[in-house]
């Protein structure tokens, strides 16, 4: 039996406008909740990235994090970084960490702030909008049309631009002018602080790895660098040469003219050696008047030529004591090569063997007359023999082919005239 309706129950008819408003409010609430969850997830990922940036152990690690981790964490297709490097400080630091066979794709080092000032003017907040090839192509160096929208983050400390971070997306709506920039501003501040901190840490490291007198690297740095270069040589199968250099009779210079003059000689010799080297080569003061050099990707004949140039350059230099007296300075050099085959053992062990072989060759150079280059005895016999290079004879040897050619031309002319006279 059906239950009779309660006489106190009043049927309610849903007001259509009220129902529509209710549905609209629910949709707005859902959107807000979705946005809140998305922002919460974004902040979680940003917090993780921030911790990794702050914890970076070197400038190289920090830059790699910026160029790779952000791209992966936030699904950004294109990420590049430009840093102001007026004195090539960052260049030297990164070259030291990278070696000769690596690169940082997406990094640009600028020697002038002009490009950054042209990009931002007086603005120090992120710039978002459509990709403009005339303004943005050089920042990304990707095919035209690949990027639809960009976010440019000025990196500044104490109001001065130190760099610029660039994000590019194939989605034209990813970065628009009405997009909130609070998150990006915070990111730019964190990156700038981390870059400044990383550079300060690298400077402190360099103080401990640089010889205070000559300005070249010290033995501690070399002993760290040598196994790294050997690892690179083994991996990529390229040659590696080592030179051990010692200033001849340096104690006599100190005893005769005083230590200030000896210090000047050490500085000049270090500069002369460095002037003959490439940016990827390593030079260090090994101790006292001894220097050591690593030449990656240098065959024996090339390393020998470099050693001879160094030796002759120092011999021809005009050194002068503080008293005004002229000083004759020469240098002896021992040369060794990392074996190209049958390499076994740890890199540290191979480094010790390489240095020991160069040291033995230097000992032979000292005891066979000084002022010469001697190669390790295990190298080909012709290379291992001491062979002082006399500049006068060398210039004669270089001009012999021209003289022979001139004599040949004269002889040909004479023979031709003889034939003509006989035919008459």
Secondary structure, 3 states (H helix, E strand, C coil): CCCCCCCCCCCCCCCHHHHHHHHHHHHHHHHHHHHHHHHHHHHHHHHHHHHHHHCCCCHHHHHHHHHHHHHHHCCCCEEEEEEECCCCHHHHHHHHHHCCCCCCCCEEEECCCHHHHHHHCCCCCCEEEECCHHHHHHHHCCCCCCCCEEEEEEEEECCEEEEEEEEEECCCCCCCCCCCCHHHHHHHHHHHHHHHHHHHHHHHHHHHHECCCCCCEEHHHHHHHHHHHHHHHHHHCCCEEEEEEEECCHHHHHHHHCHHHHHHHHHHHHHHHHHCCCCCCEEEEEECCEEEEEEECCCHHHHHHHHHHHHHHHHCCCEECCCCCEECCCEEEEEEECCCCCCCCCHHHHHHHHHHHHHHHHHHHHHCCCCCEEECCCCCHHHHCCCCCCHHHHHHHHHHHHHHHHHHHHHHHHHHHHHHHHHC
